[in-house]
Amino acid sequence: MDVILEILKYALPSIFLLILAYMMLSNFMENEEKRRAYFIRKETQKSALPARLAAYERLALFLERITPSQLIVRESSKGLNVRQYQGVLVKAIRNEFEHNVSQQIYISEHAWRYVVTSKSAIVGIINQLAGELEPGEPGIELGKKVLNHFMEMDLEPSRKAIAYLKNEIARELLP
């Protein structure tokens, strides 16, 4: 019995120190891994920031380009009837969208939904207004009707989306 007590007297503190050392080392290793992950994430964000800002810029430009006042100035209705001009406007919007669709990788899902909703709303309004006119009327009539409709709106869909993009950049990307 004395031998067992003598062994425990020396073994118990050693076991306690071993457990304590293990806990300290595992805690240190865990903190070191978190520190490494933090620095890697920080470096990744630093290199990704220019690409993300460029994506926001391109999408803001896209939204500006599909704003009806910009779109109608850029896309001539000369010699086109309402149906043809409707097709030209919708095709221009879709081409702009397809050109910028890859930018969704760099922005939040919510911001991307704003962009897509804005595009869809503008196309929907153009289609609705074209449906209210006779297909054979001159295309300029559609242009006028679209401009008047969007001038009566409090806030155009593209302006709402641009405002959201600006807020998101300010909130998430810029210190």
C-alpha positions as CSV (number, residue, x, y, z in Angstrom):
1,M,0.0,0.0,0.0
2,D,2.9,2.4,0.8
3,V,4.3,1.7,-2.6
4,I,1.1,2.6,-4.3
5,L,0.9,5.9,-2.3
6,E,4.5,6.6,-3.1
7,I,3.9,6.1,-6.8
8,L,0.7,8.2,-6.7
9,K,2.6,11.0,-4.9
10,Y,5.0,11.4,-7.8
11,A,2.7,10.3,-10.7
12,L,-0.3,12.5,-9.8
13,P,1.5,15.8,-10.2
14,S,3.1,14.6,-13.4
15,I,-0.2,13.6,-14.8
16,F,-1.7,17.0,-13.8
17,L,1.2,18.8,-15.4
18,L,0.8,16.7,-18.6
19,I,-2.9,17.6,-18.8
20,L,-2.2,21.2,-18.1
21,A,0.5,21.3,-20.8
22,Y,-1.8,19.6,-23.3
23,M,-4.6,22.1,-22.6
24,M,-2.2,25.1,-23.0
25,L,-0.7,23.8,-26.2
26,S,-4.0,23.0,-27.8
27,N,-5.3,26.4,-26.8
28,F,-2.2,28.0,-28.2
29,M,-2.5,26.0,-31.5
30,E,-6.2,26.9,-31.8
31,N,-5.4,30.6,-31.3
32,E,-2.5,30.5,-33.7
33,E,-4.8,28.8,-36.4
34,K,-7.4,31.5,-35.9
35,R,-4.7,34.2,-36.2
36,R,-3.4,32.7,-39.5
37,A,-7.0,32.4,-40.8
38,Y,-7.6,36.0,-39.9
39,F,-4.5,37.2,-41.7
40,I,-5.2,35.1,-44.8
41,R,-8.8,36.5,-44.9
42,K,-7.5,40.0,-44.5
43,E,-5.0,39.6,-47.3
44,T,-7.7,38.0,-49.5
45,Q,-10.1,40.9,-48.8
46,K,-7.4,43.4,-49.6
47,S,-6.7,41.9,-53.0
48,A,-10.4,41.3,-53.7
49,L,-11.5,44.8,-52.8
50,P,-10.5,46.4,-56.1
51,A,-12.4,43.7,-58.0
52,R,-15.5,44.2,-55.8
53,L,-15.4,47.9,-56.3
54,A,-15.0,47.5,-60.0
55,A,-18.1,45.2,-60.0
56,Y,-20.2,47.8,-58.2
57,E,-19.0,50.5,-60.6
58,R,-19.8,48.4,-63.7
59,L,-23.3,47.6,-62.3
60,A,-23.9,51.2,-61.5
61,L,-22.9,52.0,-65.1
62,F,-25.3,49.2,-66.3
63,L,-28.1,50.7,-64.3
64,E,-27.4,54.2,-65.7
65,R,-27.3,52.9,-69.3
66,I,-30.7,51.1,-68.9
67,T,-32.3,54.2,-67.4
68,P,-35.0,55.1,-70.0
69,S,-33.8,58.6,-70.6
70,Q,-30.3,57.3,-71.4
71,L,-31.6,54.3,-73.3
72,I,-33.9,56.3,-75.6
73,V,-31.2,58.8,-76.4
74,R,-28.8,56.0,-77.3
75,E,-31.2,53.9,-79.3
76,S,-32.8,55.7,-82.2
77,S,-36.4,55.2,-83.2
78,K,-35.9,56.6,-86.7
79,G,-37.8,54.6,-89.2
80,L,-39.1,52.1,-86.7
81,N,-42.6,51.3,-85.6
82,V,-43.7,50.7,-82.0
83,R,-43.1,46.9,-82.1
84,Q,-39.7,47.3,-83.7
85,Y,-38.6,50.0,-81.3
86,Q,-39.8,48.0,-78.4
87,G,-37.7,45.1,-79.6
88,V,-34.7,47.4,-80.0
89,L,-35.0,48.8,-76.5
90,V,-35.5,45.4,-74.8
91,K,-32.7,43.9,-76.8
92,A,-30.4,46.7,-75.7
93,I,-31.3,46.2,-72.1
94,R,-30.7,42.4,-72.4
95,N,-27.4,42.9,-74.1
96,E,-26.2,45.3,-71.4
97,F,-27.3,42.8,-68.8
98,E,-25.6,39.8,-70.4
99,H,-22.4,41.9,-70.6
100,N,-22.5,42.5,-66.9
101,V,-23.9,39.2,-65.5
102,S,-20.6,38.0,-64.3
103,Q,-20.4,40.9,-61.8
104,Q,-22.8,39.0,-59.5
105,I,-19.9,37.0,-58.2
106,Y,-18.4,40.1,-56.5
107,I,-21.6,41.5,-54.9
108,S,-24.1,40.4,-52.3
109,E,-27.1,38.3,-53.3
110,H,-29.4,41.0,-52.1
111,A,-27.7,43.7,-54.3
112,W,-27.8,41.4,-57.3
113,R,-31.6,40.9,-56.8
114,Y,-31.9,44.7,-56.8
115,V,-30.1,44.9,-60.1
116,V,-32.1,42.1,-61.7
117,T,-35.4,43.5,-60.4
118,S,-34.6,46.9,-61.7
119,K,-33.8,45.5,-65.2
120,S,-37.0,43.4,-65.2
121,A,-39.1,46.3,-64.0
122,I,-37.8,48.6,-66.8
123,V,-38.4,45.9,-69.5
124,G,-41.9,45.2,-68.1
125,I,-42.8,48.9,-68.2
126,I,-41.5,49.2,-71.8
127,N,-43.5,46.1,-72.8
128,Q,-46.6,47.4,-71.0
129,L,-46.5,50.8,-72.6
130,A,-45.8,49.3,-76.0
131,G,-48.9,47.2,-75.6
132,E,-51.0,50.3,-75.0
133,L,-50.0,51.7,-78.5
134,E,-50.8,50.5,-81.9
135,P,-48.0,48.3,-83.3
136,G,-47.8,50.3,-86.5
137,E,-47.4,53.7,-84.9
138,P,-44.0,55.4,-85.2
139,G,-41.5,54.3,-82.6
140,I,-41.0,57.8,-81.4
141,E,-44.5,57.6,-79.8
142,L,-43.2,54.7,-77.6
143,G,-40.1,56.7,-76.7
144,K,-42.3,59.7,-75.6
145,K,-44.7,57.5,-73.7
146,V,-41.8,55.7,-71.9
147,L,-40.1,59.0,-71.0
148,N,-43.3,60.5,-69.7
149,H,-44.1,57.5,-67.6
150,F,-40.7,57.4,-66.0
151,M,-40.7,61.2,-65.4
152,E,-43.9,60.7,-63.4
153,M,-42.4,58.1,-61.2
154,D,-41.0,59.2,-57.8
155,L,-38.0,57.0,-58.1
156,E,-37.1,54.9,-61.1
157,P,-36.2,51.3,-60.6
158,S,-32.6,51.9,-61.7
159,R,-32.2,54.8,-59.2
160,K,-33.4,52.6,-56.4
161,A,-30.9,49.9,-57.3
162,I,-28.1,52.4,-57.6
163,A,-28.9,53.9,-54.2
164,Y,-28.8,50.4,-52.7
165,L,-25.4,49.6,-54.3
166,K,-24.1,52.9,-52.9
167,N,-25.3,52.1,-49.4
168,E,-23.9,48.6,-49.6
169,I,-20.5,49.8,-50.6
170,A,-20.5,52.4,-47.8
171,R,-21.7,49.8,-45.3
172,E,-19.5,46.8,-46.2
173,L,-16.5,47.8,-48.2
174,L,-15.4,51.2,-47.1
175,P,-14.2,51.9,-43.5
